[in-house]
């Protein structure tokens, strides 16, 4: 349900518009699942036709609601001074009484510099120029339906060869939690030069605070940890967009390019130090890669004996890890943040042109800085989830041997854990440039189209994922750079078609 009221007033060089409204949204989810197997007639798989021996029935439901009050004020003076004020008061049933509502204001102002009198002599060069500043807050409540109340889990288990119903408190609740808040400050500039060149630039700082985290509690409590408003994360970034359009006789063309970068930093995690392939740690970005610093391969067994103790039976040709704390033992204490899963310097470009009915468009996109890490059978031959099996890739043949000391991969060893550790040895540059789409078309002259009772007829050919330029692991998708590499790669697609307007 939503209701709004709008009022506007124009007086001389002043323009004022005001909007106020309210909304309420209710959400209800219910699901039921039933299972049977061993069908007498395999082609007749309906529930009643299966065996009752392994039958199962499960189901649940949940309900939550959002309620909001909002308002907006727009003010313009002489068409060159712009102001907008917004205010939201949002309530969520996911929080307890006293913490359900949050206030989220925002404001933005613009100055159309090109409309000032002192710019009149530059109109042929600077057609449009606007400076923008903004500030605002937003809230987030997407943490499940009942994190603030104690919930009893109703299930059934087999005890003493009988099915018994159970009710258990598995996770603590925290009635004090409330909205996460994101505050953003932004400054931007819009320019149009020589009637052909456009530029848009933005710089922003975004801080998300009161992030809902499941902080550790003493294990003696015996239940899962509750959510708490604890985390703080910063994002500092910029965006730049350029566009140009022009014509040379019958040839029309347009070019556009945009690039953006953001530095993500965790400011506060209340001292939580996660472990695993990706971690969230203070001073680093969200989802950082975590592992050992590799120092190449052992050249001899004598080097192995002189180095800190590593994993399993270590021999010449195995990966050598750095002893970060100098205790002569490689273990969890020697792991460090080795990379980030957040790409940097993301860019894209559109190129287009037309000449006497022929048109061409090209989309190029890429990432200037990124880390990629792969594990599993593609990197470790004959390894499937830690077990021996699978296959070997052609490049896996470049293994260390005494006659091949400069190999790309460590020695071939089965059941040894040393070379399976997460480390910089398997870290790759995941930056890339990719030709995402190319399309060429031809629009027939109108006199020919009219003979077929058409206003317009165009034929075209299109290609997607035409080419990729990167230094990632061969055969893997550089746009899915973290994991076991078992994601189906992007494929080239060629298509042809007709566009007709009647």
N, C-alpha and C positions, 0 to 999 in steps of 0.2 A: 504494500500500500504506500502511495507517495502523493503528496500534495505540495504545491508551490504557489506562491503569490509574487508577481513581478510588477514593479512600478518604475516609471521613467519620467525624467523632466529635462527639457532643453530650454535654456535661457541665454540669449545672446551667444557668447562664446563658450558657455559652460554646458556640459552634458552630464547628467547623473542618472544612473540606473541602479535599482535595488531589488534584490531577490531574496526571499525567505521561504523555507520549506521544511517539511518533515517527512520521514519515511520509516517504515517498519517492514522487516522481512523475517518470515518464519520458515525454518528448514526442518524437514522431517525425513528420516531415512529408515527404511525397514527392509530386512532381507531374510530369506529362508532358503536353506540348502538341504536337499535330500539325495541320498546315494544308495544304489544297489548295484551288484555286479552279477556275473555268471548268468547271462541271458540264454535261455533255451533256444530261441531263434535270434541269432546275432543281428539280423537285419530289422528286428522288431524291438528296439531298445527304448521301451517305455517303462516307467518306474514299477508298475505292478507286474511286469513280465520278468523281473530279475529275482534272484535269490534273496530271501529274507535273512540269511545267515549273517551277512556283513552289513546289513542296512544301517544307515546313519541319518540323523536329522538334526540340523543346527539352525539357529536363527537369532537375530537381535534387532534392536532398533535404537535410534537416538534422535534427539530433538534439540534445536537451539535457535536463538533469535537475535537479530540486530535491530536497534532502534537509533535513529539519527535525527538531529536538528541541524540545519545548515542555513547559511546566509552568504550573500555576495553583494559587494558594493563596487560599482564601476564609476570612475569620474574622469572626464576629459576636459582639458582647458585649451582652447584655440587649436585643437587637433594635434598638439605637439607635446603636451604634458599629460601623461597617462598614469592612472592609479587604480589598482584593484585590491580589495580587501576581502578575505574569505574567513569564515569561521565554521567549524564543525564541532558538534557535541555528540559523540557516539557512545552507545551502550551495547554491551554484549552479555548474553546470558552465560557465557563461559566463565565469567568471573563472579566472585561472591558479592553479596550486598556490601556497599561501601567502596567497592573497587570496580564496579561495572562500567562506569562512565569515564571518558577521557575527553579533554578539550584540545582541539587541534586547529590552531589559527595559521594563516598564511597571508603574505602581502607581496605585491610586485609593483614596480614603477618603471615607466619608460619615458625616455626623452628623445623625441624626433628632432635630432640636431639639424637635419637637412631643411627643416621648416623655419629655422631662425633667419633673421634678416641678414646677418653677417655671412650666411652661406649662399646668398643669391648669386654672387659672382662665380661660384664653383658648381653651379647646377649641371653644366655640361660634363663635368668630371664626376662629381659625387651626386648621383641622382637621388639616392635614399641613404640615410644614415640614422640608426636608432641605437641608443644605449639602453640596456635593460639591467635591472637588479631585482632579485627576489629572495624571499626568506619564507620558510614554512615548516610545519610539523605534520607528520602522518602517524597513524597508529596501526599496529598489527595484533590480531588476536587469533591467528591460525595455529592453534596448539592442541587441537582435539576438542571434544564437546564437554568433557567433565573434569578438567585438570584441577579445579579448585574445590571439589567436593569428594568426600570419601565414598568410593564405589566398591560394592561387593561383587565379585566375579562368580557367577553361577555356572557350574559345569558338572560333568559326570565323569567318574573314573571307575576302573575295575579293581575291586578289592575282594580278596577271598573268593574269586571266581563269580563275583556278583557285581552288577552295575549299581553304584551308589551315587546319589546326588550330593554335591558339595557346594559350600559357599565360603569364599576366601577373600581376605583383604590382601591384595598382592602389591599395591603401590600406595605410598603415602600421598595425601593431598595437602595443598597449601592454599588456604583461603585468602592469603594476603597478596597473591599475585594479581597483576593488572596488566595494562597495555604495554607492549613494546612501543618505543617512540623513536621516529627518525626525523632528525632536524637537518635541513639542507639550506645552504646559502649559495647563491649563484649570481654571476655577473656575465653579461653577454653583449655582443655587438653585431648588428646587422648592417651590411653595406651593399649598395648597388652602384657600380662604377661603369661609366661609359655606355650605359644602357644594356650592356652585354655580360658584364662580370658581376657575379653575386658572391658575397662572403658572409658566413655566419660563424661566430666564434663564441664559445662558452667555457667558463671555468667554474668549478663547483667544489664545495666541501660538504660531505654528508656524514653525519654521526648518528649511529643507531645505538640507543642506550636502553637499559632495563631489558636486555635480551633474555628471553626465558630459557634457562639452562637447567639441566638435571644435575645439580651439584652432588658430590659424594657425601654420603652419610655413613656412620659406623655400621659395619656389616652385622654387628650383634643385634641391630634393630630387626633384621630378618625380612624386610620388605623392600620393594623398589624405591628409589630416590624420587622425591617430588620435584616439580618445576619451581624455580625461583627467579625473580627479576635480578639478574646479576651481570650479564655480559655487556661490553661496549666495543663497537667496531667502527672504524673510520674508513671512508672512501674519499679520496681526493683525486679529481680527474679533470680532463679538458676534452673538448670536442671542436673540430674545425671542419667546415664544409665549404667547398668552392664549386662554382658552376659557371660555365661560359657557353653562350650560344651565338652563332654567327652565320653568315651566308656569303658565298663567293659565286656570283651569277646564279645558276640553277642548283648549285650545291649548298644544301643547308646542313648544318652540323651542330651538335651540342655535346658538351663534356661536363662531367660532374665527378667530384672526388670528395670523400669524407674520411676522416681519421679521428680516432678517439683513444684515450688512454686513461686508466684508472689504477691507482695504487691502493690496494686493500690491506688494512692493518688491524689486527686484533689488539685492542688497548687493554682490556681487562677480561680475564676468564676466571677470576678468583683463585688463581694459582693452579687450576686444573692442567695437568700435563697428560694428554692423551697419547696412546701408542697405536701403531697400525701403519698401513701404507700411507693414508692421509690423516693429518692431525690438525687440530685447532690449538695454536699456542700463542701466548702473548708476544707481541712484537713481530709476528709473521702474518701472512694472509690466511684466509679461511681455506681449508682443504689443502694445506701444504704437504708436500711429499716428504716422508720421514724415513731415513735409513742410514747406512754406513757410507763413509767416504772411501771409495776404492782408490788404490794407488797402483793400478796395473796388475800384472800377473807375476807370481813368484817365478824367478828365472832358474832356481835350483832348490834342491832339498836343504842345502845349507842356509839359504835365505829363510826358508820356513822355520828351521830350528832356531835362528837368531831373532825371529819376530815374535810378537805377542801371540799367545795361544788363541787359535780360532776355533772353527766348528768342525767336529768330526775328524776324519783322517785327511790332513792337508798335505799336498804334495806339490812339486814343481808344476807350474801351469795352472794352479788355482788362483782365485782372486785374492789379492792382498788388501786388507782393510786397515785404516789408520786407527791407532790407539790414541783416542782423543784425550783421555785422562792420565795416560802414562802408567797404568797399573799392571801392564804386561798381560792383560786379558781382554779379549774382544767380547763384549756383551751389550745389553741394552743401554748401558751408561755411555757407550761410544756412539750411539745414534745421534744424528743431527738433522736439521731441516735441510734437504738437498735440492728442493725446487718448489715450484708453485703450480697449481692446476688452473689458476686464473690467467687467461691470455692477456697480453699487453699490446698496445699499438695495433688495434683492430682497424682495418681500412677496407674500402670498397670504391669502385669506380665504374661509372656508366659511360659508354661511348656510343654515340648514335649519329647517323647521317642519312641523307636521302638525296637522290639525283634522278629527276625525270621518271618518277614511278618506282625506282629501285630504292630500297631502304635496308639499312644494316644497323644492328644494335649488338653490343658486347657488354657483358657484366663480368667484372674481375673483382675478386675479394680475397682477403688474406689476413694474416696475423704476423706482426713484426717480431714478437718475442713470446715464446712459450716453452714450457718443459713438457716432455712426454716420457712416460715410463711404461714398459711392457714386461710381463712375466708369463710363465706358463709354457706350453709345448712349442709355441712359435719361437721362443728364445732359448729354452732349454729342451733339446731334442729328447724324444722318447719320454717326456714328462707330461702326465695328465693329472692335474690336481695333486701333485706330490707322489703319485704312483707311476711305476714304469709302464710305458705303453705309448700309444700315439705314433708319431712318425718323425721325420727329419726334413728340414728345408735345405735347399741347395746351398744357401749362404752359411748354414750351420756346419758345413764341411770345413770351413776355415777355422779349425780347432788348433789349440796349442799342442805342439810336439817339440821334441828337442831340435828337430830340423825346421820347425816353423815357429820360432819364438815371437814373431811379431803378429800373431794371429788375432783375429777379431773376437774370438770366443775362447773361454778357458778349456782345459783338457776335458775329454769326454769321460765322465764318471757316472756310475749308477748308484743311487742310494746315498750319495754324499750330500750333506746339507750346506756345506760351506759356500758353494757357488750359487745356491738358491736364495741367498739373503737379499733383501732389498738394499740396493746400493747405487751409487752414481755410475757404476759400470754399465748398467742397463738404462741410464738416463740419456735421452736424446733431445736434440733441438727440434721442437715441434712447430717452428714458424713455417709459413708457407705462402705461396701465391697460387690461386686457383682460377682458371677460366671457367666460371660457373655456367654461363649461358651465352650462346651466339645464335642470332636469328637473322636471316636474310629473306627479303620478300620483294615481290614485284606486283604493283597495282596496275592492272590493265587500263588503257585509255578509256575514258567514259563512253566514247562512241562504240567501242567494242562491247563493253558491258551492257549498254542499252540494247544492243541487238539480241542479247539473251534475257531481256526484260529485267535487268539488274541495275541498281544505282551505282554499285561498286563491287568489284571483284579483285581479290588479292590472293596470290599463291605465296607460300612461304615454306622454308625449311628451318628447323630448329635443332640445336644440339645442346645438351646439358652435361656438365662435368667433363668438359672437353679435354682439359689438361691440368696437371698439378705439378708444381715445382717445389720440392722440399728436400730435407736431409733426414727424414724420419726412417724408421725401419721399413725396408722394402716389402710391399704387399699388404701393408696395414694402412688404415684410414687415419691420416694425420689430424682429422677433426674429432677423433675419439681417442685421445692420446694416452689415457691412463687405464690400466687394467690388464686383462689377459689377452687382449687383442682378438676376442671372439665375437666382435660386432661385425655384422655383414657390411662390407665396404660399399661406398657409393659407386654406382655404375654409370657408364656413359649411356645416354638416351638420345636417339635420333628420331625426329618426327617430321612429317610433312603434312600440309593441310591447305584448305581453301577457306577464305572468308568472303562471304557474299552478303550484300545488303540489298534487300528488295524494295 
